[in-house]
């Protein structure tokens, strides 16, 4: 698959040459349409006069300009996109509006099978031009996504392969614009990589696939990649991931990818992502309806690994370590059983109540191991951990829990800025009481009440005093809030939140 080429230009818009040229329009405080005065188009004027285009938020108008010596002569097509009235909107709202607008452009480009696209960056008074461009292009690239790897192509109606080149015109400083365009591309492509991993079927994307992808990133960006095998896990007594893997024919892997900042005194962020490549529920078998979606149970691992491409591209001033405990959860003859007792890395014992509460078992080993070995300043884990979070927050916000309010606030802000909103839930001692066992140190479920919180309480046992944030993405990893730049199916959520947090790292913990 090709990589879309981004070009920042300052030349007059008369020189645009593309399959589709995009302009934006806004409404003033009285709701009156205000278009770019440099654009003169009889077709646009006629559409406005007839009331067919008013520049409302998300409204689009596609025209095919006729050659006229009195008007700008653009090749191909012109697309006008309305921003509506942008007054009194917050920075967060405007950033999201720009991304959604970019997604609308991508949708139009896909319908028309556009390969080259040019756009002017609209002037939004409360935002820098480069920020506007970054959000629009990020939304455009996120929206310019499809997964048709396993579909036979119709030779008469070939699939659109995506936009090959995007030219961005603005009057802003070119060096700043180029940096922002690169950021937009790295974030969008990392999220698209996470979507690709999730879209792969369980018989193709396995624990070994995570290991191979991490090795490729390590080679490309000069990072260190380590793979713990089943033999290593037995030596280290990682009873959680070994227990989940008991019923599987595929061996587990614990994938570790490390980026080291140039500064020796840089802080260290540990990211742990659940890499459950297929979850049948094990002996506590899931219902058959919808089980095909359980190939998405590795979306946390996909996000943790994919964001390392952003880290490799941008080389931030913080050490970043990603750990992905990877296996599937099957019900083979040796499978883990309810009532079994396991011993995690570090010695904590756990009574198994439900084998479908497996994510916390593999995360617990990874968290305990990563904290002991790398002594991070802060830890984040991402997991499609509980159905309970969907009952509480639907598919619109990620559940957030942790043990350090200052760090949690930073994560909340990062999620809001990138359009991946979170909602903090409490994590008081009373919830930990629900996972006390009479035969072991803890048990792996605390019953139906507060299921998302008790799952986090389980993980809390393995992080100690290290500042820690837990993101339960079960409701947002797929079927996320319908947006122009989010496809049906896996969303790639978590990638851009992590990227935003890392880019703005200022001694968080």
C-alpha positions in Angstrom: 0.0 0.0 0.0 1.4 3.4 -1.0 1.9 6.3 1.5 0.1 9.5 0.8 2.4 12.3 -0.1 1.8 15.6 1.7 3.0 18.9 0.2 2.8 22.3 1.9 2.7 25.1 -0.6 2.4 28.9 -0.6 1.7 29.5 -4.3 -1.5 31.2 -5.4 -4.5 28.9 -5.6 -4.7 29.5 -9.3 -1.8 27.1 -9.7 -3.6 24.2 -8.1 -3.6 21.1 -10.2 -5.5 18.2 -8.7 -8.4 15.8 -9.3 -10.3 17.6 -6.5 -9.7 21.1 -5.2 -11.3 21.9 -1.8 -12.3 25.3 -0.4 -14.0 26.1 2.9 -16.7 28.6 3.8 -18.0 29.9 7.2 -21.0 31.8 8.4 -20.6 35.1 10.3 -22.4 35.8 13.6 -25.6 36.6 11.7 -25.5 33.3 9.9 -24.5 34.9 6.5 -22.2 32.9 4.3 -18.7 34.1 3.9 -16.5 32.4 1.3 -12.9 32.9 0.3 -12.9 36.1 -1.7 -10.2 34.7 -4.0 -12.6 32.1 -5.3 -14.8 33.3 -8.1 -17.2 30.8 -9.4 -20.5 31.3 -11.3 -21.6 27.8 -10.3 -21.0 28.6 -6.6 -22.8 31.9 -6.9 -25.8 30.3 -8.5 -26.0 27.6 -5.9 -26.0 30.2 -3.2 -28.5 32.3 -5.0 -30.9 29.3 -5.3 -30.4 28.4 -1.7 -28.7 25.1 -2.5 -25.6 25.9 -0.5 -25.5 27.9 2.7 -22.2 26.8 4.3 -23.8 25.0 7.3 -21.4 22.8 9.3 -20.7 19.7 7.3 -22.6 20.9 4.2 -20.8 20.2 0.9 -21.2 21.4 -2.6 -19.4 19.7 -5.6 -19.2 21.7 -8.8 -17.6 21.2 -12.2 -16.4 24.7 -13.2 -16.7 25.8 -16.8 -13.8 27.6 -18.4 -14.3 31.4 -18.1 -11.6 34.0 -18.6 -13.2 36.1 -15.8 -13.0 33.3 -13.3 -10.3 31.1 -11.8 -9.8 28.1 -14.0 -9.3 24.9 -11.9 -8.7 21.5 -13.3 -11.0 18.7 -12.3 -13.6 19.4 -9.6 -14.2 21.9 -6.8 -15.6 20.9 -3.5 -16.9 23.6 -1.1 -17.2 22.5 2.5 -19.2 24.4 5.1 -17.9 25.1 8.6 -21.0 26.8 9.8 -20.7 29.4 12.5 -17.5 28.7 14.5 -18.0 31.5 17.0 -18.2 30.6 20.7 -16.8 27.1 20.1 -14.0 25.9 22.4 -10.6 24.8 21.1 -11.6 21.1 21.7 -14.8 21.5 19.7 -13.0 23.3 16.8 -10.2 20.7 16.6 -12.8 17.9 16.4 -14.8 19.9 13.8 -11.7 20.2 11.7 -11.1 16.4 11.9 -14.7 15.6 11.0 -14.5 18.0 8.1 -11.4 16.2 6.9 -13.3 12.9 7.1 -16.1 14.4 5.0 -13.5 15.3 2.3 -12.1 11.8 2.4 -15.6 10.4 1.9 -16.2 12.6 -1.1 -12.8 11.7 -2.5 -13.5 8.0 -2.1 -16.8 8.3 -3.9 -15.1 10.1 -6.8 -12.0 7.8 -6.7 -9.7 10.9 -6.3 -6.0 10.3 -6.3 -4.7 13.9 -6.0 -6.3 16.5 -3.8 -5.5 20.2 -3.1 -7.0 22.3 -0.3 -6.8 25.7 1.2 -6.4 26.0 5.0 -9.4 28.0 6.3 -8.7 30.8 8.7 -10.2 30.1 12.1 -9.5 33.1 14.4 -9.0 31.2 17.6 -6.7 28.6 16.1 -3.2 28.7 14.5 -3.3 27.9 10.8 -0.9 25.0 11.2 -3.2 23.5 13.9 -6.2 23.8 11.6 -4.3 22.1 8.8 -3.0 19.3 11.2 -6.5 18.5 12.4 -8.1 18.6 8.9 -5.4 16.5 7.3 -5.4 14.0 10.2 -9.2 13.6 9.8 -8.7 13.3 6.0 -6.1 10.5 6.4 -8.1 8.7 9.1 -11.1 8.8 6.8 -9.2 7.7 3.8 -9.1 4.1 5.1 -10.5 0.8 4.0 -9.7 -2.9 4.6 -10.3 -5.1 1.6 -7.3 -7.4 1.8 -9.4 -10.5 1.6 -12.0 -9.4 -0.9 -11.8 -10.3 -4.6 -11.6 -7.2 -6.7 -14.0 -6.5 -9.4 -12.0 -5.6 -12.5 -14.9 -3.6 -13.9 -15.2 -1.6 -10.7 -11.8 -1.5 -9.0 -11.6 -0.5 -5.4 -10.3 3.0 -4.6 -6.8 2.6 -3.3 -6.7 5.9 -1.5 -5.4 9.4 -2.0 -1.9 9.5 -3.4 -1.1 13.2 -2.9 -2.5 16.0 -0.8 -1.3 19.6 -1.5 -2.0 22.0 1.4 -2.0 25.8 0.7 -1.7 28.3 3.4 -0.2 31.7 4.2 1.4 30.3 7.4 5.1 29.6 8.1 6.1 26.7 6.0 8.4 25.1 8.6 5.7 25.0 11.2 3.2 23.7 8.6 5.5 20.9 7.5 6.0 19.8 11.1 2.2 19.7 11.7 1.5 17.8 8.5 4.1 15.2 9.5 2.4 14.9 12.9 -1.0 14.5 11.3 0.3 11.8 9.0 2.2 9.8 11.7 -0.8 9.8 14.1 -3.3 8.9 11.3 -1.1 6.1 9.9 -0.4 4.7 13.4 -4.2 4.5 14.0 -4.7 2.9 10.6 -2.1 0.3 11.4 -4.0 -0.5 14.6 -7.2 -0.9 12.6 -5.4 -3.2 10.2 -4.2 -5.4 13.0 -7.7 -5.6 14.5 -9.4 -6.3 11.1 -7.1 -9.3 10.5 -8.9 -12.6 11.4 -7.8 -14.6 14.4 -6.3 -17.3 12.3 -4.0 -14.7 10.6 -3.1 -12.2 13.4 -1.6 -14.3 16.2 0.9 -13.7 19.0 3.7 -14.3 16.6 2.3 -11.5 14.3 2.7 -9.0 17.2 6.3 -10.2 17.6 7.1 -9.9 13.9 5.6 -6.4 13.6 7.5 -5.2 16.7 10.7 -6.6 15.1 10.0 -4.6 11.9 9.5 -1.4 13.9 12.7 -2.0 15.9 14.7 -2.4 12.7 13.1 0.7 11.0 13.5 3.0 14.0 16.6 1.6 15.8 14.7 0.4 18.8 15.3 -2.6 21.0 12.9 -5.5 20.6 12.7 -8.4 23.1 10.3 -11.4 22.8 9.6 -13.5 25.8 8.6 -17.1 24.8 6.6 -19.7 26.7 9.8 -21.1 28.0 10.8 -17.7 29.3 7.4 -17.2 31.0 7.7 -20.5 32.8 11.2 -19.5 34.0 9.8 -16.2 35.2 6.7 -17.8 36.7 4.2 -15.7 34.8 1.2 -17.8 35.8 -1.4 -15.4 34.4 -0.5 -15.5 30.7 0.5 -19.2 30.9 -2.9 -20.1 32.4 -4.9 -18.2 29.7 -2.8 -19.9 27.0 -3.3 -23.5 28.4 -6.2 -24.3 26.1 -4.5 -23.0 22.9 -2.4 -24.6 20.2 -0.7 -21.3 19.6 2.2 -20.5 22.0 2.1 -17.1 23.8 4.5 -14.2 23.4 5.3 -11.2 25.5 6.4 -8.6 23.0 8.6 -5.7 24.4 9.7 -2.7 22.3 11.9 0.0 23.8 12.7 3.5 22.6 15.4 5.4 24.5 15.5 9.2 24.4 18.7 11.1 23.8 18.7 12.6 27.3 19.9 10.3 30.1 17.7 11.9 32.6 14.5 11.5 30.5 11.5 10.0 32.3 10.2 6.6 31.3 6.6 5.8 30.2 5.5 2.1 30.2 2.6 1.2 27.9 1.0 -2.2 28.3 -1.6 -3.3 25.8 -3.9 -6.4 26.0 -3.0 -8.7 23.0 -5.8 -11.3 23.2 -5.9 -12.3 19.5 -9.2 -14.2 19.9 -11.3 -14.7 23.0 -13.7 -17.6 23.0 -14.2 -17.2 26.8 -12.4 -20.5 27.4 -14.3 -23.0 29.5 -16.7 -20.1 30.5 -17.7 -20.1 26.8 -19.1 -16.8 25.3 -22.4 -16.9 23.5 -22.1 -17.7 19.8 -23.9 -14.5 18.7 -21.2 -11.9 18.1 -18.3 -14.1 18.9 -16.7 -13.2 15.6 -16.0 -9.8 17.0 -13.7 -11.3 19.6 -10.9 -11.1 17.1 -10.9 -7.4 18.3 -9.9 -8.3 21.8 -6.3 -7.4 20.9 -7.1 -3.7 20.2 -5.2 -2.6 23.3 -2.1 -4.4 22.1 -2.5 -2.9 18.6 -2.7 0.6 20.0 0.3 0.1 22.3 2.5 -1.2 19.5 1.2 1.1 16.7 2.0 4.3 18.7 5.6 3.2 18.8 5.8 4.2 15.1 4.9 7.7 16.1 7.5 7.6 18.8 10.1 6.3 16.2 9.2 9.1 13.7 9.2 12.0 16.2 11.8 10.9 18.8 10.3 12.5 21.9 12.2 13.4 25.0 10.8 10.5 27.0 11.7 6.9 27.1 8.8 4.8 25.9 8.4 1.0 26.4 5.6 -1.0 25.0 4.7 -4.4 26.3 2.1 -6.6 24.6 1.2 -9.9 26.4 -0.2 -11.9 23.5 -2.2 -15.1 23.3 -5.6 -16.3 22.5 -8.1 -17.8 25.0 -9.4 -21.2 23.8 -11.2 -24.1 25.5 -8.8 -27.0 24.7 -8.5 -30.1 26.8 -5.9 -28.4 29.1 -7.8 -25.1 29.4 -7.9 -23.2 32.6 -11.0 -24.0 34.7 -13.2 -22.1 37.1 -12.0 -22.9 40.6 -8.3 -23.2 39.6 -5.7 -21.1 41.5 -2.8 -19.5 39.6 0.3 -17.7 40.8 1.2 -14.4 39.0 4.6 -13.0 38.3 5.8 -11.7 41.7 3.9 -14.3 43.7 0.3 -13.0 44.1 -2.2 -15.9 43.9 -5.6 -15.7 42.2 -8.7 -17.8 42.3 -10.3 -18.2 38.9 -14.0 -17.6 39.0 -14.6 -17.0 35.3 -12.2 -18.0 32.5 -13.7 -15.2 30.4 -12.1 -12.6 32.7 -8.8 -13.4 31.1 -7.5 -10.0 30.1 -6.6 -9.0 33.6 -4.6 -12.2 34.0 -2.3 -11.5 31.1 -2.1 -7.7 31.9 -1.2 -8.4 35.5 1.9 -10.4 34.6 3.0 -7.7 32.1 2.4 -4.9 34.5 4.3 -6.5 37.3 7.2 -7.6 35.1 7.5 -4.2 33.3 7.4 -2.2 36.5 10.0 -4.4 38.2 12.4 -4.6 35.2 12.2 -1.0 33.9 11.2 1.1 36.9 9.0 3.5 34.9 7.9 6.9 36.1 4.4 6.3 34.8 2.4 3.4 33.4 -0.6 3.2 31.1 -2.5 0.1 30.1 -5.1 -0.3 27.4 -7.5 -3.1 27.1 -10.9 -4.2 25.8 -11.4 -5.4 29.3 -15.1 -5.4 30.3 -18.5 -5.4 28.8 -19.6 -3.5 31.9 -17.9 -0.3 30.6 -20.2 -0.4 27.5 -23.2 -0.6 29.8 -21.9 2.5 31.7 -20.5 4.7 29.0 -21.8 3.2 25.7 -19.6 3.5 22.7 -18.8 7.2 23.2 -16.1 7.4 25.9 -13.3 5.2 27.2 -13.4 4.3 30.9 -10.4 5.7 32.8 -9.2 4.6 36.2 -5.9 4.9 38.1 -4.0 5.8 41.2 -2.6 9.2 40.5 -5.0 12.1 39.9 -2.3 14.4 38.4 -1.4 11.8 35.8 -5.0 10.9 35.1 -5.8 14.5 34.4 -3.1 14.6 31.8 -4.5 11.5 30.1 -8.0 13.1 30.1 -6.8 16.2 28.5 -4.9 14.3 25.8 -8.0 12.3 25.0 -10.2 15.4 24.7 -7.7 17.2 22.4 -7.5 14.3 19.9 -11.2 13.4 19.8 -10.9 10.2 21.9 -12.8 11.3 25.1 -12.5 9.4 28.4 -14.5 9.4 31.6 -12.9 8.8 34.9 -14.5 6.2 37.3 -13.7 5.8 41.0 -11.3 3.3 42.4 -11.9 3.2 46.1 -10.9 0.5 48.6 -14.5 -0.8 48.7 -14.2 -2.1 45.2 -11.0 -4.0 46.0 -12.9 -5.8 48.8 -15.1 -7.3 46.1 -12.2 -9.3 44.7 -11.0 -10.8 48.0 -10.8 -14.6 47.9 -11.3 -17.1 50.7 -8.7 -19.5 49.2 -6.2 -17.2 47.4 -4.9 -13.6 47.6 -7.5 -12.3 45.2 -10.1 -13.7 42.7 -10.5 -12.7 39.1 -14.0 -11.3 39.2 -16.0 -9.4 41.8 -19.4 -10.2 40.4 -21.6 -8.1 38.2 -21.8 -4.9 40.2 -19.1 -2.3 39.1 -17.5 -4.8 36.8 -15.3 -2.3 35.1 -14.0 -0.9 38.4 -13.3 -4.3 40.0 -11.3 -5.3 36.9 -9.2 -2.2 37.4 -8.9 -3.1 41.1 -7.4 -6.4 40.1 -4.8 -4.7 38.0 -4.1 -2.2 40.8 -2.7 -5.0 42.9 0.2 -5.3 40.4 1.3 -1.6 40.0 2.2 -0.6 43.5 2.8 3.1 44.0 3.8 3.7 40.4 1.5 6.4 38.8 -0.8 4.4 36.7 -3.7 4.9 34.3 -6.0 2.1 33.0 -8.0 2.7 29.8 -10.9 0.3 29.3 -11.5 0.6 25.6 -14.1 -2.2 25.2 -16.7 0.3 24.1 -14.6 2.5 21.8 -12.2 0.0 20.2 -14.9 -0.8 17.7 -18.4 0.6 17.1 -17.0 3.9 18.3 -19.2 7.0 18.0 -20.1 7.4 14.3 -17.9 10.0 12.8 -16.8 10.8 9.3 -13.2 9.8 10.0 -14.0 6.6 12.0 -14.9 3.5 9.9 -17.4 0.9 10.9 -15.5 -1.8 12.8 -12.2 -1.1 14.7 -11.4 2.5 15.3 -7.8 2.5 16.3 -8.7 4.3 19.5 -6.0 4.9 22.1 -3.2 5.5 19.5 -3.8 9.2 19.2 -4.4 9.7 22.9 -1.0 8.1 23.6 0.6 10.2 20.8 -0.9 13.4 22.2 0.3 12.6 25.7 3.8 11.7 24.6 4.2 14.8 22.4 3.3 17.1 25.3 5.2 15.2 27.9 6.3 17.6 30.7 7.3 15.5 33.6 3.8 14.1 34.2 4.6 12.0 37.2 
